[in-house]
Amino acid sequence: MKILVAGGAGYIGSVCVEQLVERGHDVVVVDNLSRGHRQAVHPDAWLEIGDLSDVAFLQRVFSATKFDAVMHFCAASLVGESVSDPLPYYGNNLTNGFNLVRTMLDHGVKHFVFSSTAALFGEPRSVPIDESAIKDPTNPYGRTKLFFEGFLNDCDAAYGLKSICLRYFNAAGASEKFGEDHDPETHLIPIILQVAAGQREKVMIFGDDYATPDGTCVRDYIHVLDLAEAHILALDYLRGENISDQFNLGNGKGYSVLEVVAAVESVTDREILIQMAPRRRGDPAVLVAASEKAREILSWNPTRGSLKQIITSAWQWMDNHRAGYQG
Ligand SMILES: NC(=O)c1ccc[n+]([C@@H]2O[C@H](COP(=O)([O-])OP(=O)(O)OC[C@H]3O[C@@H](n4cnc5c(N)ncnc54)[C@H](O)[C@@H]3O)[C@@H](O)[C@H]2O)c1
């Protein structure tokens, strides 16, 4: 298949591109490299550098290749920044996403896989969180993703665009070649690994008085290779069944911040300095996915679920990329 991957130079996109290429698909990556890296694009994929706000650029890319499907990873995705400066979030996650969908429809491309997020659920009423849980995001980032899911439903009803929305919980880990290199880094596992690597002094822990066994927040970490697998299954499902749907993707098991710190200490054999800080607004105590629907309908079977496995892969990648993709 010929697949356009928007955001394929970013963290999760780069691993999905790698897996698509390894399965023999032709991949064109569209990325403005604002957060991604040229070196993160698999050498057998074609990179078109440009921005989703540039409709003429998108028209050129779609005119050059007849795509079978689009995967859309591009987003502004820093939760805190989305609160302090929401305009670029609405601009990038909605307006630019509309440009991408409009251009695909112009060119008769009707299969779309979208990177959605657990953030659209907000503070969960109960855990684990399944697809039918109340969606009440607590920040603009989550609101843009929820709105875009609704937009995709409308495009199905009106234009027959078939989409799969994959709501990731916390992506983590690395493949052999591609890993996480964000600036700024806001994700817990790479932050703790930076402390282990001597690139950062300490880890701030926001809140130790939550109603969890050790008082710190509990999250569901899913290996990026398992996420990539879900994308490939979603694509097969779209091509085979031609119906739209949404799936929560997680391990179904939560780990507290202190458990993640302990796991990093064990994997790296280094002591991690921590500092307790007050809770952050809008941080739910526990976020754990119910992913039975993806297992049943997509036949998704995540196999890299242990925290040790996830952290070991990320640590190995960091060890081989001391300065991230610049190293
Ligand atoms: N990382 C996670 O744990 C997580 C969890 C839930 C959802 N998500 C979603 O998954 C997707 C991928 O996440 P990630 O961590 O790989 O992010 P990332 O920032 O590493 O990747 C996004 C890529 O999109 C590119 N991009 C952004 N805006 C663009 C634009 N207007 N035009 C062209 N390129 C653009 C960036 O340069 C980057 O390479 C995002 O949509 C994010 O909201 C991520």
PDBQT file of the ligand as one rigid body, heavy atoms in Angstrom, charges set to zero:
ROOT
HETATM    1  N1  LIG A 401       3.505  10.428  23.141  1.00  0.00    +0.000 N 
HETATM    2  C1  LIG A 401       2.409  10.016  23.779  1.00  0.00    +0.000 C 
HETATM    3  O1  LIG A 401       2.488   9.374  24.835  1.00  0.00    +0.000 OA
HETATM    4  C2  LIG A 401       1.048  10.313  23.219  1.00  0.00    +0.000 A 
HETATM    5  C3  LIG A 401      -0.081   9.938  23.971  1.00  0.00    +0.000 A 
HETATM    6  C4  LIG A 401      -1.349  10.199  23.424  1.00  0.00    +0.000 A 
HETATM    7  C5  LIG A 401      -1.479  10.761  22.168  1.00  0.00    +0.000 A 
HETATM    8  N2  LIG A 401      -0.362  11.127  21.476  1.00  0.00    +0.000 N 
HETATM    9  C6  LIG A 401      -0.543  11.739  20.144  1.00  0.00    +0.000 C 
HETATM   10  O2  LIG A 401       0.244  10.990  19.231  1.00  0.00    +0.000 OA
HETATM   11  C7  LIG A 401       0.747  11.830  18.192  1.00  0.00    +0.000 C 
HETATM   12  C8  LIG A 401       2.241  11.630  18.086  1.00  0.00    +0.000 C 
HETATM   13  O3  LIG A 401       2.853  11.893  19.350  1.00  0.00    +0.000 OA
HETATM   14  P1  LIG A 401       4.438  12.003  19.476  1.00  0.00    +0.000 P 
HETATM   15  O4  LIG A 401       4.759  11.885  20.908  1.00  0.00    +0.000 OA
HETATM   16  O5  LIG A 401       5.051  11.099  18.477  1.00  0.00    +0.000 OA
HETATM   17  O6  LIG A 401       4.632  13.521  19.025  1.00  0.00    +0.000 OA
HETATM   18  P2  LIG A 401       5.861  14.196  18.257  1.00  0.00    +0.000 P 
HETATM   19  O7  LIG A 401       5.790  15.652  18.580  1.00  0.00    +0.000 OA
HETATM   20  O8  LIG A 401       7.116  13.461  18.546  1.00  0.00    +0.000 OA
HETATM   21  O9  LIG A 401       5.478  13.965  16.721  1.00  0.00    +0.000 OA
HETATM   22  C9  LIG A 401       4.632  14.823  15.999  1.00  0.00    +0.000 C 
HETATM   23  C10 LIG A 401       5.278  15.136  14.673  1.00  0.00    +0.000 C 
HETATM   24  O10 LIG A 401       4.406  15.976  13.910  1.00  0.00    +0.000 OA
HETATM   25  C11 LIG A 401       5.159  17.032  13.332  1.00  0.00    +0.000 C 
HETATM   26  N3  LIG A 401       4.234  18.152  13.156  1.00  0.00    +0.000 N 
HETATM   27  C12 LIG A 401       3.517  18.785  14.128  1.00  0.00    +0.000 A 
HETATM   28  N4  LIG A 401       2.752  19.732  13.581  1.00  0.00    +0.000 NA
HETATM   29  C13 LIG A 401       2.973  19.712  12.244  1.00  0.00    +0.000 A 
HETATM   30  C14 LIG A 401       2.469  20.449  11.154  1.00  0.00    +0.000 A 
HETATM   31  N5  LIG A 401       1.596  21.459  11.315  1.00  0.00    +0.000 N 
HETATM   32  N6  LIG A 401       2.903  20.161   9.900  1.00  0.00    +0.000 NA
HETATM   33  C15 LIG A 401       3.805  19.157   9.709  1.00  0.00    +0.000 A 
HETATM   34  N7  LIG A 401       4.322  18.428  10.707  1.00  0.00    +0.000 NA
HETATM   35  C16 LIG A 401       3.904  18.700  11.969  1.00  0.00    +0.000 A 
HETATM   36  C17 LIG A 401       6.296  17.293  14.305  1.00  0.00    +0.000 C 
HETATM   37  O11 LIG A 401       7.423  17.909  13.707  1.00  0.00    +0.000 OA
HETATM   38  C18 LIG A 401       6.597  15.888  14.815  1.00  0.00    +0.000 C 
HETATM   39  O12 LIG A 401       7.588  15.263  14.011  1.00  0.00    +0.000 OA
HETATM   40  C19 LIG A 401       0.306  13.245  18.549  1.00  0.00    +0.000 C 
HETATM   41  O13 LIG A 401      -0.844  13.533  17.803  1.00  0.00    +0.000 OA
HETATM   42  C20 LIG A 401      -0.022  13.156  20.037  1.00  0.00    +0.000 C 
HETATM   43  O14 LIG A 401      -1.017  14.091  20.384  1.00  0.00    +0.000 OA
HETATM   44  C21 LIG A 401       0.884  10.917  21.965  1.00  0.00    +0.000 A 
ENDROOT
TORSDOF 0
